[in-house]
């Protein structure tokens, strides 16, 4: 049942959103930075990230996590291919160490970083994440840590959303709309196997979503459950659904998974 899903979307939407990153942009970078406090993965960064040594966020977008973690005392830099996102980060704070670079060709020597963060990036490589993983291993010091998030095949997605999305796309294709690859939504066993094959020892995997009253999974997948006023918050029906599912298990409807791995010798 829980197979990795190759997701397509209207080509115009994919192309317009190509550089928006994991959460897109709210327009207010300070608000985006503040979202980090509400994300379920935040405590795991504070638990595992090394206080000594340099950390890279590969594919940082406008750098909300770079800003957030630097404010917490971590030595984090960021790279991204989207020049507009890098320019927005630098306009917000000209001293921020965020620059334009390719996550597949990081301009540093081997073993340079103590940790690498990659949030909502590798699922967009249609050929798979192997090249990105190889570059992470190259730039990580021996025993360095890798923090990576990807969208997850949750039970709600498998039973409900995937079927609705497939039907919607079939109708769009019937009416002549061009479709393009958007992302993979990974089954957890599949992604774990990919990380192990790439040379990482898995330390932990945890759901990636927001804590209430915010939500990422249901908000992203089912627009009818969204609050009409507050971004990343649910309406009344959505809050009830979210509360019920959380009582059962956060894995039922979480947006993604954070994997924490250590570079093996």
C-alpha positions in Angstrom: 0.0 0.0 0.0 2.7 2.5 1.0 4.6 2.8 -2.2 6.5 5.9 -3.1 4.3 8.1 -5.2 5.6 10.1 -8.2 3.5 13.2 -8.2 2.7 15.3 -11.2 1.1 18.7 -11.4 0.1 21.3 -14.1 3.4 22.4 -15.7 2.7 26.1 -15.3 2.2 25.6 -11.5 5.4 23.5 -11.2 7.5 26.1 -13.1 6.1 29.1 -11.2 6.7 27.4 -7.8 10.1 25.9 -8.7 12.1 28.1 -6.4 9.6 28.5 -3.5 11.2 25.8 -1.3 9.5 23.6 1.3 7.0 26.1 2.5 7.0 28.8 -0.1 7.2 32.4 1.0 4.7 34.4 3.0 6.1 37.7 1.9 7.3 38.5 5.4 10.6 36.7 6.1 10.4 37.3 9.8 7.1 35.4 9.9 8.7 32.6 8.0 11.6 32.5 10.5 9.1 32.4 13.4 7.4 29.3 11.8 10.5 27.3 12.7 9.5 27.4 16.4 6.2 25.7 15.5 7.6 22.9 13.4 7.8 19.4 14.9 11.4 18.9 13.7 12.8 21.9 15.6 13.6 20.1 18.8 15.6 17.5 16.9 17.8 20.1 15.4 18.5 21.4 18.9 19.1 17.8 20.1 21.5 16.7 17.4 23.1 19.7 15.6 26.8 20.1 16.7 27.7 23.3 18.5 31.2 23.1 17.1 31.9 23.1 13.4 30.2 24.6 10.3 26.7 23.5 9.2 25.4 23.8 5.6 21.7 24.1 4.6 21.7 22.9 1.1 18.7 24.4 -0.7 17.8 27.0 1.9 15.4 29.2 -0.1 15.1 32.5 1.7 17.0 31.0 4.6 14.4 30.9 7.4 16.2 28.0 9.1 19.6 29.6 8.6 18.4 32.7 10.3 16.6 30.8 13.1 19.5 28.5 13.9 22.1 31.2 13.8 20.0 33.1 16.3 20.3 29.9 18.5 24.1 30.0 18.3 24.8 27.6 15.5 27.4 28.3 12.7 25.0 27.8 9.8 25.5 28.9 6.2 23.1 28.4 3.3 23.1 27.9 -0.5 20.3 28.0 -3.1 20.0 28.2 -6.9 17.2 30.6 -6.7 18.8 34.0 -7.1 15.6 35.8 -6.1 15.4 33.9 -2.8 19.1 34.6 -2.0 18.6 38.3 -2.8 15.6 38.4 -0.5 17.7 36.9 2.4 20.5 39.3 1.8 18.1 42.3 1.6 16.7 41.2 4.9 20.2 41.0 6.5 23.2 41.8 4.3 25.5 39.9 6.8 23.8 36.6 6.3 26.1 33.9 4.8 23.7 32.7 2.1 24.9 32.5 -1.5 23.9 31.1 -4.9 25.2 27.6 -5.5 24.1 24.2 -6.7 23.4 21.5 -4.0 25.0 19.0 -6.4 28.2 21.0 -6.7 28.9 22.6 -3.4 32.0 24.9 -3.7 33.9 23.6 -0.7 36.6 20.9 -0.2 35.9 17.4 1.0 34.9 16.9 4.6 34.3 20.6 5.2 31.0 20.5 7.2 30.1 18.9 10.6 26.4 18.7 9.5 24.3 19.2 6.4 20.6 20.1 6.4 18.4 19.5 3.3 14.7 20.3 3.8 12.2 19.6 1.0 14.8 19.4 -1.8 15.8 15.9 -2.9 12.3 14.8 -3.7 12.3 17.2 -6.7 15.1 15.3 -8.5 13.1 13.1 -10.9 16.2 10.8 -11.4 16.3 10.2 -7.6 18.3 11.6 -4.7 21.5 9.6 -5.2 23.6 12.4 -6.7 22.5 14.8 -3.9 23.4 12.1 -1.2 26.8 11.6 -2.8 27.6 15.3 -2.6 26.4 15.4 1.0 28.8 12.6 1.9 31.6 14.3 0.1 31.3 17.6 2.0 30.6 16.0 5.4 33.5 15.4 7.8 33.9 11.8 9.1 31.0 11.0 11.4 29.1 14.1 10.2 25.3 14.4 10.5 22.8 14.6 7.7 19.3 16.1 8.3 16.9 15.6 5.4 13.2 16.0 5.0 11.0 14.6 2.2 7.2 14.4 1.7 5.8 11.2 3.2 3.2 8.7 2.0 0.8 9.0 4.9 -2.3 6.9 5.4 -4.5 9.9 4.6 -2.6 10.5 1.3 -2.7 6.8 0.3 -6.4 6.4 1.1 -7.8 9.8 0.1 -5.6 12.5 -1.4 -3.6 10.5 -4.0 -6.8 9.2 -5.6 -8.4 12.7 -5.6 -5.3 14.2 -7.1 -4.9 11.5 -9.8 -8.5 12.1 -10.8 -8.1 15.8 -10.9 -4.9 15.5 -13.1 -6.6 13.0 -15.4 -9.4 15.7 -16.0 -6.8 18.4 -16.6 -4.9 16.1 -19.1 -8.1 15.3 -20.9 -8.7 19.0 -21.4 -5.2 19.4 -22.9 -3.3 20.8 -19.9 0.4 20.0 -19.9 1.6 18.1 -16.8 5.1 18.0 -15.3 6.9 16.0 -12.6 6.6 17.8 -9.3 8.0 15.6 -6.5 8.2 12.1 -5.0 6.3 11.4 -1.9 8.4 8.7 -0.3 7.3 5.6 1.6 9.4 5.5 4.7 11.0 2.1 4.1 12.0 3.1 0.6 13.7 6.3 1.7 15.4 4.6 4.6 16.9 2.0 2.1 18.1 4.9 -0.1 19.9 6.5 2.7 21.5 3.3 3.9 22.6 2.5 0.3 24.2 6.0 0.1 26.3 5.3 3.2 24.4 6.8 6.1 23.7 5.2 9.5 20.1 6.1 10.5 19.8 7.6 13.9 16.2 8.7 14.0 13.2 9.6 11.9 10.3 11.8 13.1 7.2 13.3 11.5 7.7 16.7 9.9 4.7 19.0 10.4 3.5 21.9 12.5 2.2 21.7 16.0 -1.4 22.9 16.5 -3.0 25.3 15.8 -0.9 25.1 12.6 -0.8 22.2 10.3 1.1 21.3 7.1 -0.2 17.9 5.9 -3.9 18.5 5.8 -3.4 22.2 4.9 -1.3 21.3 1.9 -3.5 18.4 0.6 -7.1 19.4 1.3 -7.9 23.0 0.6 -11.4 22.7 2.1 -9.9 22.3 5.5 -7.8 25.5 5.4 -8.5 28.5 7.4 -9.6 31.3 5.1 -7.8 33.9 7.3 -4.5 32.4 8.7 -1.9 30.6 6.6 -0.9 27.2 7.8 -4.0 27.0 10.1 -7.1 24.9 9.6 -10.7 25.8 9.7 -13.1 24.3 12.3 -13.6 21.0 10.5 -9.9 20.8 9.8 -9.0 21.3 13.5 -11.4 18.4 14.5 -9.9 16.1 11.9 -6.4 17.0 12.9 -7.1 16.5 16.6 -8.6 13.1 16.0 -5.8 11.9 13.8 -3.1 13.2 16.2 -4.7 11.3 19.1 -4.2 8.1 17.0 -0.8 8.8 15.5 1.0 11.8 13.9 2.1 9.5 11.1 -1.4 9.2 9.8 -1.4 12.6 8.1 2.0 14.3 8.6 3.4 16.3 5.7 6.8 14.7 5.7 9.6 12.9 7.6 12.8 14.2 9.0 15.6 11.7 8.8 18.8 12.1 10.8 21.8 10.1 9.6 25.5 9.8 10.3 28.1 9.5 7.6 29.5 6.0 7.8 33.3 5.4 7.1 
